[in-house]
Amino acid sequence: MKTEPKASLAGIKVLDLSRILAAPTAAQILGDLGADVVKVERPGEGDDTRKWGPPYVLDATGRETEESAYYLSANRNKRSIAIDISFETGQELVHQLLAQADVLLENYKVGGLAKYGLAYEQIKSRYPRLVYCSVTGFGQTGPYASRPGYDFLIQGMGGIMSLTGEPKGEPMKVGVGIADVMTGMYATVGILAALRHRDATGEGQHIDISLLDTQISWLVNAGTNFLSDRQVPERLGNGHPNIVPYQVFSTADAPMILAVGNDAQFRRFCEVADILPLATDERYATNPMRICNRVALCELVDNALKKKPRAQWLEALDAVGVPCGPVNNLEEVFADPHVQARGAELRMPCEWAEGGEVRLLANPLRMSGTPPTYRRPPPRLNEHAAEVLADWLGQRATN
């Protein structure tokens, strides 16, 4: 008899008053780990991203629904209830749910919930064990606190666009909302830490996390390079500021990535590429010298790699332990046998979708004891109102 896996966050109740991507990502991760997540949405409209299409999910008859693929990306393992918090009855219902909740997630503008009596300072004494997480563009303090924040703006203001793109091209954003997603990841970490503290002391707390703070934190080596020498880095295209050769190169038929991480790997690459003299040339023998002579070396490497097709290079370099790989489009990604073996594509049963399922990206966590579980597909607006009121409030609430 098959037993259900244990859930690390079983029994944790999350009230999700957020929308778009950053905070919903955090709520989805908590849901994947077993938390009971209730998504509170605006009546008639719901989460903005429901309309961020095409593509939209098709229903059982093949017609477009009002749920976009974008919305699906951050809203599984949640139940939806529509509540209008601009009315006192809606505010009271939220309070009834808060009395049962362990976590509140919200991404209103700074001060936006205060007019509804739901700001942290207004409710912390009433719910002393509550972990209250506020996700904003710029944080609760500072001169930009009142500004709305969107991923694209934050990528520009936080510096990542200055590092991304071709050296003589325009600054370029990352192809997905990475500032939002990373903020959601950090929000999850903060919530888990706060729950650990709450369980040990009985004390809840407020988590103030912003897209800009998070964006700056994952400048990582580029940020610390600047703080170390105060030199503003230039865009390097697909090059690496601290390792050479470490970028995309041409081959006889398709681009490939060569990621030489040390001098021994460089020597092995030179042997396979039949350019062994470069491994002992003082201009290229060590990584610091390769950085100094980046342009000349990369031209030599590119010329060597153009002599054979990509598949031959990947096989030969992999055989000697030189890191390399293709540049896959998304069709190639999900057709890759390793990706398939790891289960990156998730198919969830869904009664209202065409074919009875929706296709999502799986949670990457692999946990031997309490793995992520997939219990609910992304909900339709207000789909679970009666269910939530029964489960959380025992039908004591009034609409």
C-alpha positions as CSV (number, residue, x, y, z in Angstrom):
1,M,0.0,0.0,0.0
2,K,1.4,3.4,-1.1
3,T,1.7,5.9,1.7
4,E,1.5,9.6,1.2
5,P,4.8,11.5,1.7
6,K,5.2,13.5,4.8
7,A,4.9,17.3,4.5
8,S,7.4,19.5,6.4
9,L,4.8,22.4,6.6
10,A,1.7,20.3,7.3
11,G,-0.5,22.2,9.7
12,I,0.8,25.6,8.7
13,K,-1.9,28.0,7.4
14,V,-0.9,30.8,5.0
15,L,-3.2,33.7,4.1
16,D,-2.0,35.0,0.8
17,L,-3.2,38.5,0.1
18,S,-0.6,38.9,-2.8
19,R,-0.7,39.0,-6.5
20,I,1.6,39.1,-9.6
21,L,4.8,37.0,-9.1
22,A,7.1,37.7,-6.2
23,A,4.9,37.0,-3.1
24,P,2.8,34.4,-5.0
25,T,6.0,32.5,-5.7
26,A,6.8,32.4,-2.0
27,A,3.2,31.2,-1.2
28,Q,3.5,28.5,-3.9
29,I,6.8,27.2,-2.4
30,L,5.2,27.1,1.0
31,G,2.2,25.2,-0.5
32,D,4.5,22.7,-2.2
33,L,6.1,22.0,1.2
34,G,2.7,21.2,2.6
35,A,1.2,24.4,3.9
36,D,-2.5,25.1,3.5
37,V,-2.4,28.3,1.4
38,V,-5.6,30.4,0.9
39,K,-5.3,33.0,-1.8
40,V,-7.5,36.0,-1.2
41,E,-8.5,37.8,-4.4
42,R,-10.5,40.8,-5.5
43,P,-14.1,39.8,-6.5
44,G,-14.6,39.8,-10.3
45,E,-11.0,40.5,-11.1
46,G,-8.7,38.3,-9.1
47,D,-4.9,38.2,-9.5
48,D,-3.7,40.5,-12.3
49,T,-1.8,37.7,-13.9
50,R,-4.9,35.7,-14.7
51,K,-5.2,38.0,-17.7
52,W,-1.5,38.2,-18.6
53,G,-1.9,36.2,-21.8
54,P,-1.9,34.7,-24.3
55,P,-1.4,31.8,-23.9
56,Y,-4.4,30.9,-21.8
57,V,-5.4,27.6,-20.5
58,L,-8.0,25.8,-22.6
59,D,-11.1,24.3,-21.0
60,A,-12.5,20.9,-21.6
61,T,-14.3,22.1,-24.8
62,G,-11.1,23.7,-26.2
63,R,-12.1,27.3,-25.5
64,E,-9.8,29.8,-23.8
65,T,-10.4,30.2,-20.0
66,E,-9.6,33.4,-18.0
67,E,-6.5,31.7,-16.6
68,S,-3.2,32.5,-18.4
69,A,-0.1,30.3,-18.4
70,Y,1.6,33.1,-16.6
71,Y,-0.9,32.8,-13.7
72,L,-0.3,29.0,-13.6
73,S,3.4,29.5,-12.9
74,A,3.0,30.7,-9.3
75,N,-0.3,29.6,-8.0
76,R,-0.6,25.8,-7.5
77,N,-1.3,24.3,-4.1
78,K,-3.6,27.2,-3.2
79,R,-7.3,27.6,-2.7
80,S,-9.0,30.8,-3.9
81,I,-11.6,32.9,-2.1
82,A,-12.8,36.3,-3.3
83,I,-13.1,38.9,-0.5
84,D,-13.7,42.7,-1.0
85,I,-11.6,44.2,1.8
86,S,-12.9,47.7,1.0
87,F,-16.0,46.8,3.0
88,E,-16.1,46.2,6.7
89,T,-17.6,42.7,6.2
90,G,-14.7,41.8,4.1
91,Q,-12.2,43.1,6.6
92,E,-14.0,41.2,9.4
93,L,-13.8,38.0,7.3
94,V,-10.1,38.5,6.8
95,H,-9.7,38.9,10.6
96,Q,-11.5,35.7,11.2
97,L,-9.1,33.9,8.8
98,L,-6.1,35.6,10.4
99,A,-7.2,34.2,13.8
100,Q,-6.5,30.8,12.3
101,A,-3.4,31.7,10.2
102,D,0.3,31.2,10.9
103,V,1.5,33.4,8.0
104,L,0.2,36.5,6.2
105,L,1.7,37.3,2.8
106,E,0.9,40.7,1.2
107,N,2.4,42.9,-1.5
108,Y,0.3,46.1,-1.2
109,K,2.0,49.4,-1.5
110,V,3.6,50.7,1.7
111,G,0.7,51.7,3.9
112,G,-1.9,50.2,1.5
113,L,-3.5,47.9,4.1
114,A,-3.6,50.5,6.8
115,K,-6.9,52.0,5.5
116,Y,-8.4,48.6,5.9
117,G,-7.1,48.1,9.5
118,L,-4.8,45.3,8.3
119,A,-1.3,46.8,8.6
120,Y,1.2,45.0,10.8
121,E,1.2,47.6,13.5
122,Q,-2.6,47.5,13.6
123,I,-2.9,43.8,14.1
124,K,0.3,42.5,15.7
125,S,-1.0,42.7,19.3
126,R,-4.2,40.9,18.2
127,Y,-2.3,38.1,16.6
128,P,1.1,37.9,18.4
129,R,2.1,34.6,16.9
130,L,1.5,35.7,13.3
131,V,4.4,35.9,10.8
132,Y,3.5,38.8,8.6
133,C,5.5,39.2,5.4
134,S,5.4,42.4,3.3
135,V,6.8,42.2,-0.2
136,T,7.3,45.6,-1.9
137,G,9.4,47.2,-4.6
138,F,11.5,49.3,-2.4
139,G,10.9,48.3,1.2
140,Q,9.0,49.8,4.1
141,T,11.5,52.6,4.7
142,G,13.7,54.9,2.6
143,P,13.0,57.7,0.1
144,Y,11.5,55.3,-2.5
145,A,9.3,53.4,-0.1
146,S,6.0,54.8,-1.6
147,R,6.9,53.9,-5.2
148,P,5.4,50.9,-7.0
149,G,8.0,48.4,-8.0
150,Y,8.0,46.1,-11.0
151,D,10.6,43.5,-12.0
152,F,11.8,45.4,-15.1
153,L,12.3,48.6,-13.2
154,I,14.2,46.8,-10.4
155,Q,16.5,45.0,-12.8
156,G,17.5,48.4,-14.2
157,M,17.8,50.2,-10.9
158,G,19.5,47.3,-9.2
159,G,22.4,47.0,-11.6
160,I,21.8,43.6,-13.3
161,M,20.9,45.2,-16.6
162,S,24.2,47.1,-16.7
163,L,26.0,43.7,-16.6
164,T,23.8,42.0,-19.1
165,G,24.0,42.3,-22.9
166,E,26.7,42.7,-25.5
167,P,29.6,45.1,-24.7
168,K,28.5,47.6,-27.4
169,G,24.8,46.8,-27.2
170,E,22.1,48.2,-24.9
171,P,21.6,47.1,-21.3
172,M,19.5,44.0,-21.3
173,K,17.0,42.5,-18.8
174,V,17.0,38.8,-18.0
175,G,14.4,37.0,-20.0
176,V,12.2,36.1,-17.1
177,G,11.1,38.1,-14.0
178,I,14.1,37.0,-12.0
179,A,14.0,39.9,-9.5
180,D,10.5,38.9,-8.6
181,V,11.4,35.2,-8.4
182,M,14.4,35.7,-6.2
183,T,12.4,38.0,-3.9
184,G,9.9,35.2,-3.5
185,M,12.7,32.8,-2.7
186,Y,14.2,35.1,0.0
187,A,10.7,35.8,1.3
188,T,10.2,32.0,1.7
189,V,13.5,31.7,3.6
190,G,12.5,34.6,5.9
191,I,9.1,33.1,6.6
192,L,10.6,29.7,7.4
193,A,13.1,31.3,9.8
194,A,10.4,33.3,11.4
195,L,8.2,30.2,11.9
196,R,11.2,28.5,13.5
197,H,11.6,31.4,15.9
198,R,7.8,31.6,16.6
199,D,7.7,27.9,17.5
200,A,10.6,28.4,19.9
201,T,9.4,31.6,21.5
202,G,5.7,32.1,20.7
203,E,6.6,35.4,19.0
204,G,5.6,36.3,15.5
205,Q,7.3,39.1,13.6
206,H,7.2,41.4,10.5
207,I,9.3,40.6,7.5
208,D,10.1,43.6,5.3
209,I,11.5,42.3,1.9
210,S,11.9,44.4,-1.2
211,L,12.7,43.6,-4.8
212,L,15.5,46.2,-4.9
213,D,17.2,44.9,-1.8
214,T,17.0,41.4,-3.1
215,Q,18.2,42.4,-6.6
216,I,21.3,44.0,-5.1
217,S,22.0,41.0,-2.9
218,W,22.3,38.7,-6.0
219,L,24.8,40.8,-7.8
220,V,27.0,38.4,-5.9
221,N,30.6,38.4,-7.3
222,A,29.9,41.3,-9.6
223,G,28.7,43.4,-6.7
224,T,31.6,42.4,-4.4
225,N,34.1,43.0,-7.3
226,F,32.9,46.6,-7.4
227,L,33.0,47.0,-3.7
228,S,36.5,45.7,-3.7
229,D,38.1,47.9,-6.3
230,R,35.3,50.5,-7.0
231,Q,35.7,49.9,-10.8
232,V,32.4,50.0,-12.6
233,P,32.3,46.7,-14.6
234,E,31.5,46.7,-18.3
235,R,29.1,44.3,-20.1
236,L,30.9,41.2,-21.3
237,G,28.1,39.6,-23.3
238,N,28.3,36.0,-22.4
239,G,31.8,36.3,-21.0
240,H,32.7,36.0,-17.3
241,P,34.5,38.8,-15.4
242,N,36.8,36.5,-13.5
243,I,37.3,33.3,-15.6
244,V,38.4,32.9,-19.3
245,P,37.5,31.1,-21.5
246,Y,34.0,31.0,-20.1
247,Q,31.4,32.0,-22.7
248,V,29.5,31.0,-25.8
249,F,31.6,30.1,-28.8
250,S,30.7,29.3,-32.4
251,T,31.3,25.8,-33.8
252,A,30.9,24.5,-37.4
253,D,27.1,24.3,-37.0
254,A,25.8,25.6,-33.7
255,P,26.8,27.7,-30.6
256,M,28.1,26.0,-27.5
257,I,29.2,27.0,-24.1
258,L,32.8,26.4,-23.0
259,A,33.2,26.9,-19.2
260,V,36.9,26.4,-18.3
261,G,37.2,26.8,-14.6
262,N,40.9,26.3,-13.9
263,D,44.3,25.9,-15.6
264,A,44.2,22.1,-15.7
265,Q,40.9,22.2,-17.6
266,F,42.4,24.8,-20.0
267,R,45.3,22.5,-20.8
268,R,43.0,19.6,-21.4
269,F,40.8,21.8,-23.7
270,C,43.9,22.8,-25.6
271,E,44.9,19.2,-26.1
272,V,41.5,18.2,-27.5
273,A,41.3,21.4,-29.7
274,D,44.8,20.8,-31.0
275,I,46.0,24.1,-29.8
276,L,48.3,22.8,-27.0
277,P,51.0,25.5,-27.4
278,L,48.5,28.0,-25.9
279,A,48.5,26.1,-22.6
280,T,52.2,26.9,-22.0
281,D,52.2,30.4,-23.6
282,E,52.7,32.8,-20.7
283,R,49.9,35.0,-22.1
284,Y,47.4,32.2,-21.5
285,A,48.8,29.6,-19.1
286,T,47.2,31.0,-16.0
287,N,43.7,32.4,-15.5
288,P,44.8,35.9,-14.4
289,M,46.8,36.2,-17.7
290,R,43.9,34.8,-19.7
291,I,41.8,37.6,-18.3
292,C,44.4,40.2,-19.3
293,N,44.5,38.7,-22.8
294,R,40.8,37.8,-23.1
295,V,40.1,39.2,-26.6
296,A,43.0,37.6,-28.3
297,L,42.6,34.2,-26.6
298,C,38.8,34.1,-27.3
299,E,39.4,34.7,-30.9
300,L,41.9,31.8,-31.1
301,V,39.5,29.5,-29.3
302,D,36.6,30.5,-31.5
303,N,38.6,29.8,-34.6
304,A,39.6,26.4,-33.3
305,L,36.0,25.4,-32.4
306,K,34.7,26.4,-35.8
307,K,36.5,23.5,-37.4
308,K,34.1,20.8,-36.1
309,P,30.4,20.5,-35.4
310,R,29.1,21.0,-31.8
311,A,28.2,17.4,-31.1
312,Q,31.8,16.3,-31.7
313,W,33.2,18.9,-29.4
314,L,30.7,18.1,-26.6
315,E,31.5,14.4,-26.8
316,A,35.3,15.0,-26.9
317,L,35.4,17.6,-24.1
318,D,33.0,15.8,-21.8
319,A,35.3,12.7,-22.1
320,V,38.2,14.6,-20.6
321,G,36.2,16.5,-17.9
322,V,36.1,20.0,-19.6
323,P,32.8,21.6,-18.7
324,C,30.8,22.4,-21.9
325,G,27.2,22.3,-23.1
326,P,24.7,23.3,-25.8
327,V,22.6,26.5,-25.8
328,N,19.1,24.9,-25.8
329,N,15.8,26.5,-26.7
330,L,12.9,25.5,-24.5
331,E,11.8,22.7,-26.8
332,E,15.3,21.2,-26.5
333,V,15.3,21.7,-22.7
334,F,12.2,19.7,-22.1
335,A,13.2,17.0,-24.6
336,D,16.5,16.5,-22.9
337,P,16.6,12.9,-21.4
338,H,18.2,14.1,-18.2
339,V,15.6,16.8,-17.7
340,Q,12.9,14.2,-18.3
341,A,14.5,11.8,-15.9
342,R,14.5,14.5,-13.2
343,G,10.8,15.3,-13.7
344,A,11.1,19.0,-14.5
345,E,7.8,19.0,-16.4
346,L,4.9,18.5,-14.0
347,R,1.4,17.4,-15.2
348,M,-1.3,18.0,-12.7
349,P,-4.8,16.7,-12.9
350,C,-7.2,19.6,-13.4
351,E,-10.9,19.1,-14.0
352,W,-11.5,22.4,-15.8
353,A,-8.6,22.2,-18.2
354,E,-8.5,20.6,-21.6
355,G,-7.3,17.0,-21.4
356,G,-8.0,17.0,-17.7
357,E,-4.5,18.4,-16.8
358,V,-2.3,21.4,-16.7
359,R,1.5,21.4,-17.4
360,L,3.7,23.2,-14.9
361,L,7.3,23.5,-13.8
362,A,8.1,21.1,-10.9
363,N,9.6,22.3,-7.7
364,P,13.4,21.6,-7.9
365,L,13.7,20.5,-4.2
366,R,14.6,16.8,-3.8
367,M,14.0,15.9,-0.2
368,S,14.2,12.3,1.1
369,G,11.8,12.6,4.0
370,T,9.4,15.5,3.2
371,P,9.5,16.1,-0.6
372,P,7.3,18.8,-2.3
373,T,3.8,17.5,-3.0
374,Y,1.4,18.6,-5.7
375,R,-2.1,18.5,-4.3
376,R,-4.0,21.2,-6.1
377,P,-3.8,22.8,-9.5
378,P,-3.9,26.6,-9.7
379,P,-7.4,27.6,-8.6
380,R,-10.1,29.5,-10.5
381,L,-11.2,32.7,-9.0
382,N,-13.3,32.1,-5.8
383,E,-13.3,28.3,-6.5
384,H,-12.9,27.3,-2.9
385,A,-14.8,29.9,-0.9
386,A,-17.2,27.5,0.8
387,E,-14.5,24.9,1.3
388,V,-12.1,27.4,3.0
389,L,-14.9,28.8,5.3
390,A,-15.7,25.3,6.3
391,D,-12.2,24.2,6.9
392,W,-10.8,27.3,8.6
393,L,-13.8,28.7,10.3
394,G,-16.2,25.8,10.7
395,Q,-18.8,27.8,8.7
396,R,-18.9,30.5,11.5
397,A,-18.2,33.3,9.0
398,T,-20.7,35.6,7.3
399,N,-20.1,36.8,3.8
